[in-house]
Amino acid sequence: MSSNKPRTLVRLEYARAAEAYLHSLPLEHFMEATAQATQRTITLESLDLVHALRPDFQVFNELLVQYPFGRSREIRQVVPDNMVVVHDEPIDADGSFDVPLQPVGPFWVLEYVSKNSRRKDYEDSFRKYERELKVPYYLLFYPDGPELTLFRLVGKKYVSVTADAAGRHPLAEVELAVALHDGWVRFWHQDQLLPLPADLQSQVAQLQTRLDQTQRQLEQERAEIERLRAQLRKLGVSGD
């Protein structure tokens, strides 16, 4: 594919490539293990909170990534379980993330590998992220272990990110860190564990219980004040 083609023609070629890719997928591609689905949910719920704090941190779920490769500019493809793009403006990626048509490339890709998964060739994906797309960060999680590795692109190779003193693997550029917590990959932003909806619901329930207790205590104190005022009035003394 020539890099000098009009943008509209490039867009059309990438749209055709995405459609062909979708029709080529085997049935097992759509069969996700429960552990993978659980981690995907945790990731989306956590990183959506980061996006709310900083809109440039944009999270995508199983979005087809397409990019040109080699002198022939053939269109290559890969689908990360989750992907993060850091950009000040909203990313327009309807159906596929076509690298030549985007203002920036992927910043972070995340993959969750079940022991019996046949959905993807993860070794091939690793090579694409490292050598072809040159994605700065790559997280690989085996829930059957559980085992987590965060890779950072250094030069032309991925190297594993060493855990810090708190046992977390940092992504300093976005003030994030990841670590295993209760068997799942969890996320910290500015040293604070990002809560899940169940955690938030529990916190709300605890706050509601404390509020109810405080209200009951106030009502008891008001009743006691009224009782004392009534006694003072019987004695002919103003209780105001």
Steps between C-alpha positions, in 0.01 A plus 500: 500500500641835404535761773416766241143387446218742586378465857150398390639215291722383787198506731301289254778244468528467875121464533505216245790335683310519831191343344705220348671438835166471678371244251821297532478449875448141617222416745738454794600865473164591652524241781652682797590325824331623818831613652580712196155658508534576872836671456370697203213629716739597781726683254221697335333596829834612648642686205170677431564679830837618367331626183253696716795673670699558183306480170820455298528148645274308262417131547384257231365147518591235237551760231662385178833676444612530136833631377721492190807280499807477280572652164182358356300678770288188550232543765573298813257450784486419869228519765613567859258411777522859620693799369582848629567801280619827652385802301338834584222468241243216472618211286276420203532124455171364372554127453880509484797705612682573176843626600574714190170684548547565872687788669689261731563129537409268789667585831416179689356164400370240745453128436342233723608145417300202620679165519264344247456808285519455125359839414833659407860433414650693790859453386410657166320784679804560722719536192257741338478722809875499554655509153234638270268729696764582764239542775667656808332268754365146480332313787469123488285325761454127555200467737562125543823582688429769574801662334546859386777653291515862395736569211649834400654567162867587544669560169370224274422243771246450776644471850296412807422786736634430849259538789552799728528497880121456525509197271341685207619539143492868405403681182647831612387701197133464598546473881374143497620172645382141471531198727324178591238549769277212610599310188419770246681787333408815688591860428632785714480865396713748690567226760128441560337166417228560244176361645260269320122558500459237772757685713320831445165341583644365824640843587162663430326241719746566784453876470122457493516289818710767673260771383200305630673451835582871520141595418366265769744647751391855409135404537571351844685815605214722376253288696715533813519879455120519471459287813729727698320811374166350604630443853632857516161635390330305780730672741414837345841544349542587136688233309580728203 
